[in-house]
Amino acid sequence: MTLVELGRIVRLQVQRSSLKQGAPRATFYEPEPILSVEAMAVDADGARTQADDGTEIIDVHNRLHPQTKFRGENGLSIGFTAHYTEMRARFGDQLSTGIAGENILIEVDEHIDLAAVEAGVVVQGEDGRRVVLGDVCVAAPCAEFSRFCLNDASAPAREITTVLQFLHHGMRGYYATAEHPAGKQVELRVGDRVFIAAR
């Protein structure tokens, strides 16, 4: 398989807890649990990192998180800087890069559709570290994030539907799985190069 470089990782982050908060039927999007990091370990269970004091921080989508939101396909998530440019153009500057909570943010100049990444994404470090992220699928947007985009907690259903349609098909990002047996970790770092299969 011939690989072509897609871009470089410009941001890594973990979600320490759910970004959907509030009482049932009154949930809202809260990005505060997102933590930006310089490096994270990934394996088949998902992502994890270490705090400055050495404490392990497990992403809420990791299979091993105590309140895991892992469903099988969503252990890791990938987003793209160009998608944020599109979202900011439509909704405003509150949509800073990474605010949707993706684990891996890749710098690109154009929209990345599913066809470009569905065969897998290869991340490679300058020191030879390498991991394949496979089983790539669309990360479907939610109503809570749609209201956050609109900056309107009481937006009517028809407006939410329009936003959901805009954020779908990969605009909101993609889910992926690190193709390693559980327990075998590879470290990702900001600046690592990202490749996809040539089309």
C-alpha positions in Angstrom: 0.0 0.0 0.0 1.4 3.4 -1.0 1.1 6.1 1.7 0.9 9.8 1.2 1.4 12.3 4.0 -1.8 14.0 5.2 -0.4 16.4 7.8 1.0 16.6 11.3 -0.6 16.3 14.7 -1.0 19.8 16.1 -3.0 18.9 19.2 -3.6 15.9 21.4 -6.3 15.8 24.1 -8.2 13.6 26.4 -11.7 13.9 27.9 -11.4 13.4 31.6 -15.2 13.0 31.9 -18.3 13.3 29.8 -18.8 16.5 27.8 -22.6 16.1 28.1 -23.7 17.3 31.5 -26.9 18.2 33.3 -30.1 16.5 34.3 -32.0 14.1 32.0 -33.9 16.1 29.3 -31.8 19.1 30.2 -28.3 18.0 29.1 -25.9 20.6 27.7 -22.4 20.6 26.2 -19.5 21.5 28.6 -15.9 21.4 27.1 -14.2 22.0 30.5 -13.2 18.3 30.9 -11.0 18.4 27.7 -7.3 18.4 28.6 -4.7 19.3 26.0 -1.5 17.2 26.3 1.8 16.9 24.5 1.8 13.1 24.4 -0.7 10.3 24.9 -0.6 6.5 24.8 -3.0 4.6 22.6 -4.0 1.0 22.3 -7.0 -1.1 21.5 -8.8 0.2 24.6 -8.4 3.9 23.7 -6.3 6.8 24.9 -4.6 7.7 28.2 -1.9 10.1 29.4 -0.1 11.2 32.6 -0.5 14.3 34.6 2.5 16.3 35.7 2.5 14.5 39.0 2.5 11.1 37.3 -1.1 10.4 37.9 -2.7 8.4 35.0 -5.6 10.1 33.2 -7.8 7.8 31.2 -10.0 9.2 28.4 -13.7 8.8 29.1 -14.0 6.8 25.8 -11.3 4.3 26.9 -12.7 0.9 27.6 -11.1 1.0 31.1 -12.5 4.4 32.3 -14.7 3.9 35.4 -17.6 5.8 33.7 -16.6 4.7 30.2 -18.6 5.8 27.1 -16.8 3.2 25.0 -19.3 1.5 22.5 -16.8 -0.5 20.5 -16.1 1.8 17.6 -15.3 5.1 19.5 -12.2 4.4 21.5 -10.3 7.2 19.7 -11.4 10.2 17.7 -9.7 12.2 15.0 -10.4 15.8 13.8 -9.0 18.2 11.3 -8.1 21.9 11.4 -9.7 22.6 8.1 -13.0 21.3 9.4 -12.8 23.8 12.3 -12.2 26.6 9.8 -15.5 25.6 8.1 -17.3 25.4 11.4 -16.1 28.8 12.6 -17.1 30.4 9.3 -20.6 29.2 9.9 -21.0 29.4 13.7 -18.4 31.8 15.1 -15.1 31.9 17.0 -16.4 29.9 20.0 -15.5 26.8 18.0 -11.8 26.8 18.8 -9.8 23.9 17.4 -10.4 20.8 19.5 -13.5 22.1 21.3 -15.5 19.1 20.0 -13.2 16.9 22.1 -11.3 14.8 19.5 -8.3 13.0 20.8 -6.1 13.7 17.7 -6.2 17.0 15.7 -4.4 17.0 12.4 -3.4 20.1 10.5 -4.7 20.0 6.9 -5.7 22.6 4.3 -8.8 21.0 3.0 -11.9 19.0 4.1 -11.2 15.3 4.7 -14.0 13.0 3.7 -14.5 9.4 4.8 -13.2 8.0 1.6 -9.8 9.5 2.3 -9.4 7.9 5.7 -11.6 4.8 5.8 -8.7 2.5 4.8 -6.8 3.6 7.9 -4.6 6.3 9.2 -0.9 5.8 10.0 0.8 7.9 12.6 4.6 7.9 12.6 7.1 9.6 14.9 10.5 10.8 13.9 12.0 8.2 16.3 10.2 5.3 14.5 7.1 5.1 16.7 4.3 3.9 14.4 0.6 3.0 14.9 -2.2 2.3 12.5 -5.6 3.6 13.3 -8.2 1.5 11.6 -12.0 0.9 11.6 -12.4 4.5 10.8 -16.1 5.7 10.8 -18.0 9.0 11.0 -18.4 10.4 14.5 -22.0 11.4 14.5 -22.8 14.8 16.0 -25.1 15.3 19.0 -27.8 17.8 19.8 -25.9 19.1 22.8 -22.9 20.1 20.7 -25.2 21.5 18.0 -26.8 23.9 20.6 -23.2 24.8 21.7 -22.4 25.7 18.1 -25.5 27.9 17.9 -24.7 29.4 21.3 -28.4 28.9 22.1 -29.4 26.3 24.7 -33.1 26.7 23.7 -32.6 26.5 19.9 -35.7 25.0 18.2 -35.6 21.5 16.8 -35.6 22.6 13.2 -32.4 24.6 13.8 -30.8 21.7 15.6 -31.6 19.4 12.7 -29.9 21.8 10.2 -26.8 21.9 12.4 -26.7 18.1 12.8 -26.9 17.8 9.0 -24.0 20.2 8.6 -21.8 18.5 11.2 -22.4 15.0 9.9 -20.4 13.1 7.2 -17.1 13.7 9.0 -17.3 17.4 9.7 -17.5 16.6 13.4 -14.6 14.1 12.9 -14.1 10.3 12.8 -13.8 7.5 15.3 -10.9 5.0 15.0 -9.3 2.1 16.8 -5.6 1.6 17.4 -4.7 -1.7 15.7 -2.8 -3.3 18.6 -3.8 -6.0 21.1 -5.1 -4.6 24.4 -2.3 -3.6 26.7 0.2 -2.9 23.9 0.6 0.9 23.9 2.2 3.3 21.4 2.8 6.9 22.3 1.6 9.7 20.1 3.2 13.1 20.3 2.3 16.6 18.9 4.3 16.9 15.7 4.0 13.3 14.6 3.3 12.8 10.9 0.1 11.3 9.7 -0.3 9.3 6.5 -3.2 7.8 4.5 -3.4 5.3 1.6 -2.9 6.9 -1.8 -6.1 7.1 -3.9 
